[in-house]
Structures are given as C-alpha cells and as structure tokens.
Amino acid sequence: MPEALEQWEEGLFGRLLPRHLAIIYEINRRFLDEVMARFPGDLERVRRMSLIAEDGAKRIRMAHLAVVGSHSVNGVAALHTELLRRRLLRDFAEIWPERFNNKTNGVTQRRWLHQANPALSRLVTEAIGERWLTDLDDLRRLEAHAEDAGFRETWLALKYGNKAVLAAWMDRALGIKVNPQSLFDVQVKRIHEYKRQLLNILRVVALWLRMKDAPERDWTPRVVLLGGKAAPGYFMAKLIIKLCHDVARAVNADESLKGRLKLVFLPNYGVSLAERIFPASDLSEQISTAGTEASGTGNMKFALNGALTIGTLDGANIEIRDAVGSDNIFIFGLTEKEVASMKASGYEPRAFYEADAEIRRVVDLLASGFFSPEEPRRFQPIVDGLLGGDPYLILADFASYLAAQERAEAFYRRRDAWAAASIRNVARMGFFSSDRTVRQYAEEIWKIRSLAS
Ligand SMILES: *Cc1c(COP(=O)(O)O)cnc(C)c1O
C-alpha cells in the first residue's frame, strides 16, 4: 500500500544523519541526470521519481532509494510483482525492466508439516516415502491416494485427531469447550484492517442471526477461531480484537444454537501456537482486500496441512488456486482490478448498506451497542469506518463472502469429496516450499551455486 512506503522527513533525517543525507542528495543528482537524459523535458517524471518528495515538507523516499541502489527488485508473489511493475514502481520498471523479477514466498515443510503435524508427516511418508522432506514436489505422488476410499477415511480420522488435540488444549488453556466434530474455520495472522478480520467477525454475526432465524435447519456445526496480535498503537486493530471477544461472549452463551456455532479468540498468537493450529484446521481464511496482501505464507501452511482455503484473489492465493485447481478452493470477492476501478469511480459503502438487508441488520446491531451494553458506543468507530468510506471494501465483498461460506459448508458435508480435495491440496503444494524460493534467489539474483547440487 502506498501509505505504508516509508518516507522520512528531511529535517529529522538531516539532524540525525547529516552525512547520509548529503550522500543521498548526490545519488539523487546523478540518478535524475540519468532520468533527464532518457526522457528530456519530462519534468513531471523527474518529480515523480526523485528520491526526495517535494510536495510540502521535503521527505526522503526510502523505496525509491532502495530501487536505485539495488541490482534486483522483487515482489513476493506474482500479483505483488505485477503491482510493483505496473503501479507502485512503474517509472522505475520502465528504465530498468531487467531489474524486476518475481520470487513467490514459500514455507519450510520441515517445520510446518514434519515438526508441526507428526501424524500427517508419518501418514504421508508411509504412503510415498520420505523424499518430500527435501523435495516437496514429490508430494505429487499423494495425488493417486485421493482416489483411495480407505486412505480418505484415514486422512479424515487423522484430521479429527488433530482437532481433538487442539480442542483439549483450548479447554485446558482457555477453559473453552468445543466439539471437534465441528468445521474448524480459522483465521490467524497479524491483526490489520487490510486482512479484514472485521469481515470475518461480521459474517459470524450474520451466520448467528441466520441460525437464530431458522434453528430447526441442520446447520453444520462450526468453530470459528481467530488469533493474532495488534501493534500496540493500532487503535482499530485493538478494537477489532475487542469486538471479537464481545461477539464471542454473545454467541457462545446462546443456548438456542445447541453448540453449533462457537467463536474463540486465541491469545498470544506466535509460531508455537501456530504449530498447534494449522494441523487442526479445516478451513483457512485468506480474505484480504485484493491487491493488499503481498503474498501471505499462512495460506501455504494451512494448505500444506490439508485445510481448504476460502479467499480472495490476492497475493499467493492466486498461485495456490492455480496449483490446487478451482474445484479445491473457495474463491470470492472483487479482483484487484475491480477493487481499483470501484475506488476510482467513487465507492459508496452506504449503497451496499441500503441495498442489502442482511448487511443492514449486522451493522445496525453493532451500532446499537448490543454486543457492549456496558459501553454502547464502543464500536461506533468501526460503524463509522464502514459507512464512512470502508477503504477495505468489506461491505462490497460481504454478500460474495457469505455465499462462498455457504459453498464451503455444503462441501464440508460431503465428507468424501472434502477429504479428496484436502489430499489434493497437500499433493499440489510442492511449489510453495521455501527450498524452491531460496533456490530461485540463489540462482537468479545472487548467482551462487548450491553446495548440494
Ligand atoms: C505464517 C505466520 C504468519 C504470517 O501469516 P499470514 O497469514 O501470511 O499473514 C504470521 N505469524 C505467524 C506466527 C506465522 O506462523
């Protein structure tokens, strides 16, 4: 996001690092000479590309400095690299196209499958041998086992076992009881508005209201798990955590649901907790506004552990969809292009609010103070954010998200089909090993040879 690109105020920079500032000015002088030689008279371009922003108080553009000083610049997923080339650093890519390249992130199967999920590691090794530990593409050979009914049964039983382990931990550590037969629907990642934990919580409210309207329907039991840390100064992120707790208090106490919906906030999310969570997940929530998540790696860890993704076409989700196939993932929402054009034409969240009774009901309930009777206006900043501008297009994607959740729920009931899709997700994760990523950095950027090859 452009607003996240660091820019340092020149005054501060000059007081702290006077010599560096002098050198940056010299780099800028030589660099802009080059730009002017390439594009004579194009002063607008010179202004855009300068290492110093001069609209208002002068600021040092750290990203521009980094690109000028580097021999290689990469995004961490295909879409992200394209956005760098076409939007964020377009002028730079025009001068130095050869400098720009993609390196899609990866995760290590040694930690995120072998260590974190010993039961699945054992089953995979029994099925195809242990080569996958150092060559993740070898997981392909699991593909055939998706056709094997006995293997699918074993696969589901193993997932159930992992869910029972996590449920026992939640009972022990948090005093919360959940039914491990439920669909474990999980969003764990840093709390950030662009990652849209708020969209997830609002959908829990919508689902809760639907269940209360039709308690007799045979709803698939769900446990929605949310976890992640907020930066200490990030007011909205902390308010979203508060909202999660307040909604959980209302939903979990509602006996009319007969335990078919639980919402749990998992505190102190970090790698150790992550290692417990991924093996026990059925559904992986990757729901950022398209164009905002550079890659994501949580998405890869979930899929490697047999969770199916519900997500937007953002970051590496796109490449995960390409790898696992559209039948084995739940995609919803606006694309990056649609987001850009909706914003350009003046996005009106109020229009979605007015047009959709379900959105209205959920937002009004928040605004009414229902979830925080002790402080009825607690979530007013969230309501104002949604109706005021909704920069992450939560209301625009809301209906599409709920529809995708319905597809996921219906598919989860087809246990055999779900198992096959889960096996195919794991079998097709080879590309997402960090071994592949590191190899590409070594060969294509650092130009060094592996000692192992
Ligand atoms: C993988 C991981 C992340 C990154 O998650 P994303 O969903 O890609 O944002 C963050 N924190 C921890 C502890 C992780 O293990």
Ligand as a Chemical Component Dictionary entry (heavy atoms), coordinates in Angstrom:
data_LIG
# 
_chem_comp.id                   LIG 
_chem_comp.type                 NON-POLYMER 
_chem_comp.pdbx_formal_charge   0 
_chem_comp.three_letter_code    LIG 
# 
loop_
_chem_comp_atom.comp_id 
_chem_comp_atom.atom_id 
_chem_comp_atom.alt_atom_id 
_chem_comp_atom.type_symbol 
_chem_comp_atom.charge 
_chem_comp_atom.model_Cartn_x 
_chem_comp_atom.model_Cartn_y 
_chem_comp_atom.model_Cartn_z 
_chem_comp_atom.pdbx_ordinal 
LIG C1 C1 C 0 2.988  -17.756 8.996  1  
LIG C2 C2 C 0 2.860  -16.824 10.124 2  
LIG C3 C3 C 0 2.479  -15.503 9.893  3  
LIG C4 C4 C 0 2.110  -14.978 8.533  4  
LIG O1 O1 O 0 0.727  -15.243 8.334  5  
LIG P1 P1 P 0 -0.068 -14.573 7.130  6  
LIG O2 O2 O 0 -1.403 -15.267 7.175  7  
LIG O3 O3 O 0 0.678  -14.900 5.889  8  
LIG O4 O4 O 0 -0.162 -13.122 7.410  9  
LIG C5 C5 C 0 2.361  -14.643 10.973 10 
LIG N1 N1 N 0 2.624  -15.068 12.237 11 
LIG C6 C6 C 0 2.974  -16.344 12.490 12 
LIG C7 C7 C 0 3.234  -16.756 13.912 13 
LIG C8 C8 C 0 3.115  -17.272 11.466 14 
LIG O5 O5 O 0 3.468  -18.532 11.739 15 
# 
loop_
_chem_comp_bond.comp_id 
_chem_comp_bond.atom_id_1 
_chem_comp_bond.atom_id_2 
_chem_comp_bond.value_order 
_chem_comp_bond.pdbx_ordinal 
LIG C1 C2 SING 1  
LIG C2 C3 SING 2  
LIG C2 C8 DOUB 3  
LIG C3 C4 SING 4  
LIG C3 C5 DOUB 5  
LIG C4 O1 SING 6  
LIG O1 P1 SING 7  
LIG P1 O2 DOUB 8  
LIG P1 O3 SING 9  
LIG P1 O4 SING 10 
LIG C5 N1 SING 11 
LIG N1 C6 DOUB 12 
LIG C6 C7 SING 13 
LIG C6 C8 SING 14 
LIG C8 O5 SING 15 
# 
